Amino acid sequence: MTRLAPRRRLAACAAALLLAACGSRAATEGPSVPPSSPTAQATQGPASLTPGVVLEASPSAGNRYFDPIDVFATPSPKPLAAALPTDQVDTPAPRRPVPRQSVEWLALKASGRIALVHGQVVSLPADADVLRDPVTGFQVPARRLLDTSYSRWIIEPLGYGRDAAGNSFSNENMWNLCEPGATTVALYYWQQLTGRPDVTGTAGWFLDPYKEEGVAWPSPGPRLVIAGSKRLGTYWSGTDTVNGYTAHARGYIVYLGMAVQPPGWESTGIAVYADNEGHALYPTIGAPRTNIQVALNWEASGRDPEGWSQFWYASVMRFEPTLGRDLSMAVMLDVGRDGVPVVVELDTHGLPNWQAGKPTPHIRHAVAIVGYDNTANPPTFTYIDTCGRACNARGGNQNGALHVISQAQMVVAIQDTVGSGFVW
């Protein structure tokens, strides 16, 4: 049976309140070009890289090879000391504050000089051609698709049925875990490249964090496993087959949705379970883009208590005038050069796997870009949508599918009614 009502209610909420809702090396690469400039030659070896050190930079830092991506909170005035990736689209989540990222670090990030080499995040030299591999000197390929044999089967739990331990449950919050799902896809590749976090092995009991939100359990609310008078929640693991197919990383998806707690957060989970007046939300409204960014940095850093907030990820917001170019460049850097996905928060109305003619919904949603092809006409992105067939039964959506969209249409989806931006 098609279960779309929770997301339709969420879409209405998002439209009215503008709230957030909801590796391995290349499998396919274009031709590479050998290094042809002194700069490319100079960046071939790890000796020219600086692990864990932020070099000097200014807000206009760039180089002759690359125009910086716009990561600053414009059109408001650029900050003097730090920046917050917030805008009028994403309602702030005060119990989940966003740590400031320094202008110096953001300038390095914007100029493409933060790179991932042999499992280490490094700062490239100021004169580096950032669209060349910092080790080999080869140009970033014109097309690349990451290995998706595991990640395409990262699919969110259903809102009813049985958990990975066989327990019966019903929980509408599970329908709105698209942001944790897309974040899990991205972090799977970090695990393959750096050994962290444990996306593939996380397992345990997870309970909707209404207590941590400081609100009463909703009534009616989720129907979960109870031992005595204590709610246990639902049990999820690294792999399960409870819905008739092999799904991966549900333990980690639900961990992100309900239990992750970066420093400074009063509540757990990147999804929001209470409104700003202190009333429980059932189902959850999902997660704003800012929560995705915070969780990505915390988890990808290995939960480093020192440098986690400026580990890798920054945001680009939907209203930036250079959004199309910025997204294309960010994907080439993250996917093409460094081997990790870009997470996009957008409007489902523009996605091919959500099409249903006039009834195609406007829902805040998140997907992970795992590939691109700049040689296609028009150029395309390949993305993974962790909302499975039970969540979205429209004809273009299948469990374990990869989805291809034109790069221009992806930008339209970001800029549509309840879109937000991307995190890279």
C-alpha positions as CSV (number, residue, x, y, z in Angstrom):
1,M,0.0,0.0,0.0
2,T,1.3,3.4,-0.9
3,R,2.2,5.4,2.3
4,L,2.5,9.0,1.2
5,A,0.2,10.8,3.6
6,P,2.9,11.6,6.2
7,R,5.1,13.3,3.5
8,R,2.1,15.2,2.1
9,R,1.3,16.6,5.5
10,L,5.0,17.5,5.8
11,A,4.9,19.2,2.5
12,A,2.0,21.4,3.6
13,C,3.8,22.2,6.8
14,A,7.0,23.1,4.9
15,A,5.2,25.3,2.4
16,A,3.4,27.1,5.1
17,L,6.1,27.5,7.7
18,L,9.3,27.1,5.5
19,L,10.5,24.5,7.9
20,A,13.1,21.9,7.0
21,A,11.7,18.4,6.1
22,C,12.2,16.1,4.5
23,G,34.8,4.8,-1.2
24,S,36.2,3.3,-3.4
25,R,37.7,4.9,-6.5
26,A,35.8,5.6,-9.7
27,A,33.7,3.0,-11.3
28,T,33.5,5.2,-14.4
29,E,36.0,7.9,-15.3
30,G,36.7,10.1,-18.2
31,P,40.1,10.4,-19.8
32,S,42.8,11.9,-17.6
33,V,45.4,14.4,-18.8
34,P,49.0,14.2,-17.5
35,P,50.3,17.2,-15.6
36,S,51.5,19.9,-17.9
37,S,52.3,22.9,-15.7
38,P,54.9,23.6,-13.0
39,T,52.1,23.9,-10.5
40,A,50.7,20.5,-11.3
41,Q,54.1,19.0,-11.1
42,A,54.7,20.7,-7.7
43,T,51.6,19.2,-6.2
44,Q,52.2,15.5,-7.2
45,G,53.6,14.3,-3.9
46,P,52.4,14.3,-0.3
47,A,55.4,16.4,0.7
48,S,53.8,19.5,-0.8
49,L,50.6,19.0,1.2
50,T,49.9,20.2,4.7
51,P,47.8,17.7,6.8
52,G,45.6,19.3,9.4
53,V,47.1,22.8,9.0
54,V,45.0,25.7,7.8
55,L,47.2,28.0,5.7
56,E,46.8,31.8,5.5
57,A,43.8,32.9,3.5
58,S,41.6,35.9,2.9
59,P,37.8,36.0,2.1
60,S,38.7,36.6,-1.5
61,A,41.2,33.7,-1.6
62,G,41.3,32.0,-5.0
63,N,43.9,31.4,-7.6
64,R,44.4,31.7,-11.4
65,Y,42.8,28.3,-12.0
66,F,39.6,28.6,-10.0
67,D,36.9,31.1,-9.1
68,P,35.8,30.6,-5.4
69,I,32.5,28.9,-4.7
70,D,30.1,31.1,-2.8
71,V,30.0,29.7,0.8
72,F,29.3,33.0,2.5
73,A,25.9,34.0,3.8
74,T,25.0,36.4,1.0
75,P,23.1,38.6,0.1
76,S,23.4,39.7,3.7
77,P,26.8,41.5,4.4
78,K,29.8,39.1,4.5
79,P,30.8,38.6,8.2
80,L,34.1,40.0,9.5
81,A,35.1,37.1,11.7
82,A,32.9,34.1,11.1
83,A,29.8,32.9,9.2
84,L,26.7,30.9,9.8
85,P,25.2,28.9,7.0
86,T,21.6,30.0,7.7
87,D,19.0,31.7,5.5
88,Q,15.3,32.5,5.5
89,V,14.4,29.1,4.2
90,D,15.7,27.0,7.1
91,T,14.0,27.8,10.4
92,P,16.7,27.8,13.1
93,A,16.8,24.8,15.5
94,P,17.8,26.6,18.7
95,R,18.6,23.3,20.6
96,R,21.0,22.4,17.8
97,P,23.2,25.4,17.3
98,V,25.4,25.7,14.3
99,P,29.1,26.3,15.2
100,R,30.7,29.2,13.4
101,Q,33.2,28.6,10.7
102,S,36.0,31.1,10.3
103,V,36.3,33.3,7.3
104,E,39.8,32.1,6.8
105,W,38.7,28.4,6.7
106,L,35.7,29.2,4.5
107,A,38.0,31.0,2.0
108,L,40.2,27.9,1.8
109,K,37.1,25.7,1.3
110,A,35.6,28.0,-1.3
111,S,38.8,28.1,-3.3
112,G,39.0,24.3,-3.4
113,R,42.1,24.0,-1.4
114,I,40.7,21.6,1.3
115,A,41.3,18.2,-0.2
116,L,41.2,14.5,0.9
117,V,44.4,12.6,0.2
118,H,45.2,9.1,1.3
119,G,42.5,9.4,4.0
120,Q,43.8,12.7,5.3
121,V,42.2,16.1,5.0
122,V,44.9,18.5,3.8
123,S,45.3,22.1,2.7
124,L,46.7,22.6,-0.8
125,P,49.3,25.2,-1.6
126,A,48.0,28.7,-2.6
127,D,49.1,28.2,-6.2
128,A,47.7,24.7,-6.6
129,D,45.5,23.9,-9.6
130,V,42.6,22.5,-7.5
131,L,41.0,20.8,-10.5
132,R,44.0,18.4,-10.7
133,D,44.6,15.4,-8.5
134,P,47.0,16.6,-5.8
135,V,49.0,13.3,-5.9
136,T,49.1,12.4,-9.6
137,G,48.7,15.8,-11.1
138,F,46.0,14.4,-13.5
139,Q,43.0,16.6,-14.3
140,V,39.8,15.9,-12.6
141,P,37.9,13.6,-15.0
142,A,35.0,15.0,-17.1
143,R,32.8,12.2,-15.7
144,R,32.9,10.0,-12.7
145,L,30.6,7.6,-10.9
146,L,31.5,6.4,-7.4
147,D,31.2,2.7,-6.7
148,T,27.5,2.3,-5.6
149,S,27.2,-1.5,-5.2
150,Y,26.7,-0.9,-1.4
151,S,25.4,2.6,-1.2
152,R,22.5,2.2,-3.6
153,W,20.9,-0.2,-1.0
154,I,21.1,2.3,1.8
155,I,17.3,2.6,2.2
156,E,15.4,4.2,5.1
157,P,13.3,2.0,7.4
158,L,9.5,1.9,6.7
159,G,7.1,3.6,9.0
160,Y,5.5,0.3,10.0
161,G,6.2,-3.4,10.0
162,R,9.1,-5.2,11.8
163,D,12.5,-3.9,12.8
164,A,15.8,-5.8,12.3
165,A,15.1,-7.9,15.4
166,G,11.7,-8.9,14.2
167,N,9.7,-6.6,16.6
168,S,6.5,-5.1,15.3
169,F,6.2,-1.3,15.3
170,S,4.4,1.7,13.8
171,N,6.2,5.0,13.7
172,E,5.4,7.8,11.2
173,N,8.8,9.5,12.1
174,M,10.5,6.9,10.0
175,W,8.9,8.2,6.8
176,N,10.8,11.5,7.3
177,L,14.4,10.3,7.6
178,C,15.6,11.4,4.2
179,E,18.2,13.9,5.5
180,P,19.8,11.2,7.8
181,G,19.6,8.8,4.8
182,A,21.4,11.1,2.4
183,T,23.9,11.9,5.1
184,T,24.5,8.2,5.7
185,V,25.3,7.7,2.0
186,A,27.9,10.5,2.1
187,L,29.5,9.2,5.3
188,Y,29.7,5.6,3.9
189,Y,32.3,6.9,1.5
190,W,34.2,8.5,4.3
191,Q,34.3,5.2,6.1
192,Q,35.8,3.6,2.9
193,L,38.5,6.2,2.6
194,T,39.3,7.0,6.2
195,G,37.9,4.2,8.3
196,R,35.3,6.3,10.0
197,P,32.5,6.5,11.0
198,D,31.1,3.0,11.4
199,V,28.3,3.3,8.9
200,T,28.3,-0.4,7.9
201,G,28.3,-1.8,11.5
202,T,26.2,0.5,13.7
203,A,23.4,-1.4,15.4
204,G,21.3,-1.1,18.5
205,W,18.0,0.2,20.0
206,F,16.9,3.7,19.0
207,L,14.1,5.7,20.6
208,D,12.6,8.9,19.3
209,P,14.2,11.7,21.3
210,Y,11.2,13.5,22.7
211,K,12.7,13.5,26.1
212,E,15.9,15.0,24.8
213,E,13.8,17.7,23.1
214,G,12.4,18.5,26.5
215,V,8.8,17.7,25.5
216,A,6.3,15.0,26.5
217,W,5.8,11.9,24.4
218,P,3.2,12.7,21.8
219,S,-0.3,11.2,22.0
220,P,-1.0,9.6,19.6
221,G,2.6,8.7,19.0
222,P,4.9,5.9,17.8
223,R,4.0,2.4,18.8
224,L,7.3,0.7,19.7
225,V,8.8,-2.1,21.8
226,I,8.1,-1.6,25.5
227,A,9.8,-3.6,28.3
228,G,7.9,-3.2,31.5
229,S,7.1,0.5,31.6
230,K,10.1,1.5,29.6
231,R,10.0,2.3,25.9
232,L,12.9,0.6,24.1
233,G,12.2,1.9,20.6
234,T,13.2,-0.1,17.6
235,Y,16.3,-2.2,16.8
236,W,18.3,-1.6,13.6
237,S,21.5,-3.1,12.3
238,G,24.1,-2.7,9.5
239,T,22.1,-5.0,7.2
240,D,18.6,-6.4,7.3
241,T,16.1,-8.2,5.0
242,V,12.9,-7.4,6.9
243,N,11.2,-5.8,3.9
244,G,12.0,-8.5,1.3
245,Y,15.3,-7.0,0.1
246,T,18.8,-6.5,1.6
247,A,18.9,-3.0,3.0
248,H,22.1,-1.5,4.4
249,A,23.0,1.0,7.2
250,R,19.6,1.4,8.7
251,G,21.2,1.3,12.2
252,Y,23.3,4.3,11.2
253,I,20.4,6.1,9.5
254,V,18.3,5.9,12.7
255,Y,21.4,6.8,14.8
256,L,21.7,10.0,12.8
257,G,18.0,10.7,12.9
258,M,17.6,10.1,16.6
259,A,20.8,9.8,18.6
260,V,23.7,11.8,17.2
261,Q,24.7,14.7,19.4
262,P,27.6,16.9,18.3
263,P,29.1,19.3,20.9
264,G,26.8,22.1,21.9
265,W,23.6,20.4,21.0
266,E,21.0,20.1,23.7
267,S,18.9,17.6,21.8
268,T,19.9,14.4,19.9
269,G,19.3,13.5,16.3
270,I,19.5,15.7,13.2
271,A,15.7,15.5,12.7
272,V,13.6,18.0,14.7
273,Y,11.0,16.6,17.1
274,A,9.5,19.8,18.6
275,D,8.5,23.2,17.4
276,N,10.0,26.4,18.7
277,E,7.1,26.7,21.2
278,G,8.0,23.5,22.9
279,H,5.3,21.3,21.4
280,A,6.1,17.8,20.3
281,L,5.9,17.1,16.6
282,Y,4.6,13.8,15.3
283,P,5.7,13.1,12.7
284,T,9.0,14.9,12.8
285,I,9.5,17.8,10.3
286,G,12.9,16.3,9.2
287,A,16.1,18.2,9.4
288,P,17.3,21.6,8.1
289,R,20.4,21.8,5.9
290,T,22.4,23.2,8.8
291,N,21.9,20.1,10.9
292,I,23.1,18.0,7.9
293,Q,26.3,20.1,7.8
294,V,27.0,19.8,11.5
295,A,26.4,16.0,11.6
296,L,28.6,15.5,8.5
297,N,31.5,17.4,10.0
298,W,31.2,15.7,13.4
299,E,31.0,12.2,12.1
300,A,33.5,12.5,9.2
301,S,36.0,14.0,11.6
302,G,35.8,10.9,13.8
303,R,34.1,13.0,16.4
304,D,37.2,15.1,16.9
305,P,36.5,17.4,19.8
306,E,38.9,20.1,18.5
307,G,38.7,20.7,14.8
308,W,35.4,19.0,13.9
309,S,33.3,22.0,12.9
310,Q,35.8,23.0,10.2
311,F,36.7,19.5,9.1
312,W,35.3,19.4,5.6
313,Y,31.7,20.6,4.9
314,A,30.3,24.0,4.2
315,S,27.0,25.1,2.7
316,V,25.9,26.9,-0.5
317,M,22.4,28.4,-0.3
318,R,19.7,28.2,-2.9
319,F,19.5,32.0,-3.7
320,E,23.2,32.4,-4.6
321,P,23.4,33.9,-8.2
322,T,26.2,31.4,-9.1
323,L,24.4,28.3,-7.7
324,G,24.6,26.3,-11.0
325,R,28.3,26.9,-11.5
326,D,29.0,26.4,-7.8
327,L,27.2,23.0,-7.6
328,S,29.0,21.8,-10.7
329,M,32.4,22.8,-9.3
330,A,31.6,21.4,-5.9
331,V,30.7,18.0,-7.3
332,M,33.8,17.9,-9.5
333,L,35.9,18.6,-6.4
334,D,34.2,16.3,-3.9
335,V,33.1,13.5,-6.2
336,G,35.6,13.8,-9.0
337,R,38.8,14.7,-7.1
338,D,38.2,13.5,-3.6
339,G,35.7,10.6,-3.8
340,V,33.0,11.8,-1.5
341,P,29.3,12.7,-2.3
342,V,27.7,16.1,-2.1
343,V,24.4,16.3,-0.1
344,V,21.6,18.4,-1.6
345,E,18.4,19.6,0.1
346,L,15.8,20.4,-2.4
347,D,12.2,20.2,-3.6
348,T,11.0,16.8,-4.8
349,H,8.9,18.5,-7.5
350,G,12.0,18.7,-9.7
351,L,13.3,15.1,-9.2
352,P,12.6,12.5,-11.9
353,N,11.8,9.7,-9.4
354,W,9.1,11.8,-7.8
355,Q,7.2,12.7,-11.0
356,A,3.4,12.0,-11.1
357,G,2.1,14.7,-13.5
358,K,0.1,17.5,-11.8
359,P,0.1,15.8,-8.4
360,T,3.9,15.8,-8.2
361,P,4.5,17.0,-4.7
362,H,6.5,19.9,-3.3
363,I,8.3,18.2,-0.3
364,R,11.6,19.2,1.4
365,H,13.9,16.3,0.6
366,A,17.6,15.3,0.6
367,V,19.6,13.2,-1.8
368,A,23.3,12.4,-2.3
369,I,25.1,13.2,-5.6
370,V,27.5,10.3,-6.3
371,G,28.3,10.9,-9.9
372,Y,28.4,13.4,-12.8
373,D,28.9,13.5,-16.5
374,N,30.0,16.8,-18.0
375,T,30.3,15.1,-21.5
376,A,26.6,14.3,-21.6
377,N,24.2,16.6,-23.5
378,P,23.0,18.1,-21.3
379,P,25.5,17.5,-18.5
380,T,24.1,15.3,-15.7
381,F,24.4,14.3,-12.1
382,T,23.7,10.8,-10.7
383,Y,22.1,10.7,-7.2
384,I,21.0,8.2,-4.6
385,D,17.6,8.8,-2.9
386,T,17.3,6.7,0.2
387,C,13.5,7.0,0.2
388,G,12.6,3.5,-1.0
389,R,9.6,2.2,-2.9
390,A,7.3,2.0,0.2
391,C,8.0,5.7,0.9
392,N,7.6,6.9,-2.7
393,A,5.7,4.4,-5.0
394,R,5.8,6.6,-8.0
395,G,6.8,4.9,-11.3
396,G,10.3,6.4,-11.4
397,N,11.3,5.1,-7.9
398,Q,12.6,1.6,-7.2
399,N,14.5,0.1,-4.3
400,G,18.3,0.2,-5.0
401,A,17.9,2.5,-8.0
402,L,20.4,5.2,-9.2
403,H,18.8,8.3,-10.6
404,V,20.1,10.6,-13.3
405,I,19.1,14.2,-13.6
406,S,20.4,17.1,-15.8
407,Q,22.6,19.5,-13.8
408,A,20.3,22.4,-14.7
409,Q,17.2,20.6,-13.4
410,M,19.0,19.8,-10.1
411,V,19.5,23.5,-9.7
412,V,15.8,24.1,-10.4
413,A,14.9,21.6,-7.7
414,I,17.2,23.3,-5.2
415,Q,15.6,26.7,-6.0
416,D,12.0,25.5,-6.0
417,T,9.4,26.2,-3.3
418,V,10.9,24.3,-0.4
419,G,14.4,23.7,-1.6
420,S,17.4,24.9,0.5
421,G,20.9,24.4,-0.9
422,F,23.7,21.9,-0.8
423,V,26.5,20.8,1.6
424,W,29.9,19.9,0.2
